[in-house]
Amino acid sequence: MRVWLWDASPYHGITDDEVRALEAAEAHVAPGEAARVEMAIAALGFRALSATYYRTGIGWEGRGNQGRVHWKRF
């Protein structure tokens, strides 16, 4: 299952939609601070019902500036 991990320190979360992940991160970015949104693959553990997320290296990095977040793909 594909998910989107977002991080806008000290806040972070997981969504199933890229746009919602970008919006969630934007809500927590202060001017001059950075945020990151990355696609990951969710996998359930075989012996235990715990999720593991494998980052794909596909996503966005953003920085707050004048009340907006400017995103750049990586």
MITITI-851706 format. One record per atom (N, C-alpha, C): atom name; x, y, z. Coordinates in pm, 1 decimal. Layout:
N
  atom         X         Y         Z
    CA         X         Y         Z
...
***
This chain:
74
  atom         X         Y         Z
     N      83.9    -116.8       0.0
    CA       0.0       0.0       0.0
     C      89.3     124.3       0.0
     N      57.0     220.7     -84.3
    CA     133.9     344.0     -95.9
     C      76.8     448.3      -0.3
     N     164.6     514.3      76.8
    CA     124.6     619.1     170.2
     C     219.0     737.9     153.2
     N     182.4     850.0     213.4
    CA     265.2     970.0     209.9
     C     300.4    1008.9     352.3
     N     431.0    1014.2     381.6
    CA     480.4    1055.4     512.3
     C     511.8    1204.4     506.0
     N     467.0    1279.0     605.8
    CA     500.0    1421.7     607.9
     C     564.2    1456.5     740.8
     N     655.3    1555.0     735.3
    CA     729.0    1597.7     853.4
     C     751.3    1747.8     846.1
     N     701.7    1817.7     945.8
    CA     725.1    1960.8     963.2
     C     756.8    1977.0    1111.2
     N     880.5    1950.3    1145.1
    CA     924.6    1936.3    1283.6
     C     865.3    2043.9    1375.1
     N     811.0    2003.2    1487.4
    CA     811.3    1872.3    1550.5
     C     689.7    1786.7    1512.4
     N     614.0    1827.3    1414.2
    CA     493.4    1754.8    1374.4
     C     522.8    1659.3    1259.4
     N     449.4    1548.3    1254.3
    CA     464.0    1453.7    1145.1
     C     339.1    1365.9    1137.9
     N     319.9    1303.1    1023.3
    CA     202.8    1218.3    1007.2
     C     208.5    1135.8     880.5
     N      99.7    1062.9     857.5
    CA      87.9     972.6     743.3
     C     -49.4     993.0     682.0
     N     -56.3    1003.3     549.6
    CA    -184.3    1010.5     479.7
     C    -180.1     915.1     360.7
     N    -296.0     895.9     300.6
    CA    -302.4     811.9     180.9
     C    -309.4     895.6      53.7
     N    -284.7    1027.4      65.9
    CA    -300.0    1117.5     -47.5
     C    -187.9    1222.6     -46.2
     N    -123.3    1242.3    -158.5
    CA     -12.4    1337.3    -168.7
     C     -55.6    1480.0    -136.9
     N    -168.0    1524.5    -190.2
    CA    -214.1    1661.2    -168.2
     C    -245.8    1684.4     -20.5
     N    -311.4    1588.4      43.8
    CA    -341.2    1602.8     187.4
     C    -213.3    1606.9     270.2
     N    -111.7    1531.9     229.8
    CA      16.1    1535.4     301.3
     C      82.4    1672.8     288.5
     N      80.0    1729.9     168.2
    CA     135.7    1863.7     148.1
     C      60.5    1967.2     230.9
     N     -71.6    1959.0     232.6
    CA    -152.7    2053.2     310.4
     C    -127.3    2038.4     460.7
     N    -114.6    1914.8     507.8
    CA     -89.8    1891.1     650.1
     C      45.5    1948.5     690.5
     N     147.1    1927.0     609.0
    CA     280.1    1980.1     639.7
     C     278.8    2132.8     636.9
     N     213.3    2191.6     537.1
    CA     206.5    2337.2     525.1
     C     145.6    2401.8     648.4
     N      47.5    2335.7     708.6
    CA     -20.9    2391.0     825.1
     C      72.2    2406.7     945.2
     N     189.0    2341.2     942.0
    CA     279.7    2343.4    1056.8
     C     415.7    2404.7    1027.4
     N     433.1    2466.6     910.9
    CA     563.2    2523.4     874.4
     C     565.3    2672.1     908.1
     N     662.9    2710.2     989.1
    CA     683.0    2851.2    1022.7
     C     779.5    2912.9     921.2
     N     781.5    3045.6     908.9
    CA     875.0    3109.4     816.1
     C    1019.5    3066.1     843.0
     N    1090.2    3029.4     737.0
    CA    1228.9    2987.7     746.9
     C    1248.2    2841.7     783.5
     N    1142.1    2772.5     822.3
    CA    1153.4    2631.6     858.3
     C    1125.6    2543.1     737.5
     N    1170.9    2418.0     747.6
    CA    1158.5    2323.7     636.3
     C    1054.5    2216.7     665.1
     N    1004.9    2156.8     557.9
    CA     910.9    2044.6     566.6
     C     947.9    1944.4     458.5
     N     901.5    1821.7     477.7
    CA     931.2    1715.5     380.8
     C     810.0    1624.9     369.5
     N     776.4    1587.5     246.1
    CA     669.1    1492.6     216.9
     C     729.0    1387.0     126.0
     N     714.8    1260.3     164.9
    CA     776.2    1153.3      85.5
     C     682.1    1033.9      72.6
     N     677.0     977.7     -47.7
    CA     597.7     857.8     -70.6
     C     670.2     738.7      -8.8
     N     591.6     649.7      52.1
    CA     648.1     529.1     113.0
     C     555.3     411.8      84.2
     N     609.9     293.7      97.2
    CA     532.1     170.8      82.2
     C     510.3     113.5     222.1
     N     384.0      91.1     257.9
    CA     352.0      33.9     388.4
     C     347.4    -117.4     376.3
     N     411.6    -184.5     470.6
    CA     412.9    -330.6     472.1
     C     384.1    -378.1     613.3
     N     296.0    -475.8     625.3
    CA     267.9    -534.7     755.8
     C     372.8    -639.8     787.7
     N     410.1    -645.9     915.1
    CA     505.2    -746.9     959.3
     C     444.9    -886.1     946.6
     N     528.5    -984.6     919.5
    CA     481.1   -1121.0     900.4
     C     441.5   -1186.1    1033.0
     N     523.2   -1171.5    1134.8
    CA     497.7   -1237.3    1263.3
     C     418.2   -1150.3    1359.7
     N     419.7   -1020.5    1338.9
    CA     346.0    -928.0    1426.4
     C     268.7    -830.9    1338.8
     N     156.8    -786.1    1387.0
    CA      74.7    -691.9    1309.3
     C     122.8    -548.7    1332.7
     N     243.0    -521.9    1287.7
    CA     297.8    -387.5    1297.1
     C     335.5    -341.5    1156.2
     N     318.9    -213.2    1132.5
    CA     348.2    -158.9     999.5
     C     492.3    -110.5     992.0
     N     552.0    -130.1     877.7
    CA     683.1     -76.8     846.3
     C     667.8       6.2     720.1
     N     734.7     120.6     714.3
    CA     725.3     207.7     598.1
     C     860.2     213.3     528.2
     N     861.6     180.3     399.5
    CA     982.4     186.0     318.8
     C     976.0     311.0     231.6
     N    1064.8     405.7     260.2
    CA    1067.5     531.1     184.0
     C    1112.7     504.6      41.0
     N    1053.1     577.0     -54.2
    CA    1082.8     554.6    -195.7
     C    1180.7     655.6    -254.4
     N    1202.8     766.5    -184.7
    CA    1289.4     870.6    -240.0
     C    1216.5     961.7    -337.7
     N    1083.4     951.4    -342.8
    CA    1000.6    1036.7    -428.8
     C     920.6    1129.3    -339.1
     N     931.1    1259.0    -362.1
    CA     854.5    1349.6    -278.0
     C     889.5    1495.7    -297.5
     N     868.1    1572.3    -190.7
    CA     880.4    1717.0    -192.7
     C     956.4    1765.7     -70.7
     N    1034.7    1872.9     -88.9
    CA    1093.2    1946.8      21.7
     C    1042.3    2089.4      11.0
     N    1004.2    2147.1     123.7
    CA     949.9    2281.9     122.0
     C    1011.4    2368.2     230.3
     N    1001.6    2498.0     211.1
    CA    1051.2    2594.2     309.3
     C     949.4    2707.1     319.9
     N     918.2    2743.5     445.1
    CA     824.5    2852.8     470.2
     C     888.7    2986.9     439.0
     N     812.3    3073.5     369.4
    CA     862.4    3205.2     332.9
     C     744.7    3298.7     311.9
     N     734.5    3403.3     392.7
    CA     630.9    3506.1     379.3
     C     490.2    3446.8     380.2
     N     464.4    3356.1     474.4
    CA     330.8    3299.1     488.7
     C     295.6    3188.8     390.8
     N     388.2    3150.6     304.7
    CA     364.3    3043.8     207.8
     C     475.5    2940.0     220.2
     N     450.9    2823.0     164.3
    CA     553.6    2720.0     157.7
     C     586.6    2698.5      10.3
     N     714.9    2705.0     -20.4
    CA     761.1    2684.0    -157.2
     C     815.4    2541.4    -165.4
     N     751.8    2459.9    -247.8
    CA     785.1    2317.4    -259.8
     C     874.6    2292.9    -379.0
     N     969.0    2198.3    -362.0
    CA    1057.9    2156.0    -470.4
     C    1062.4    2003.5    -469.2
     N    1041.7    1942.7    -586.7
    CA    1045.9    1795.6    -597.2
     C    1187.6    1744.8    -576.4
     N    1198.4    1626.2    -516.9
    CA    1329.3    1559.3    -507.3
     C    1317.8    1418.4    -557.1
***
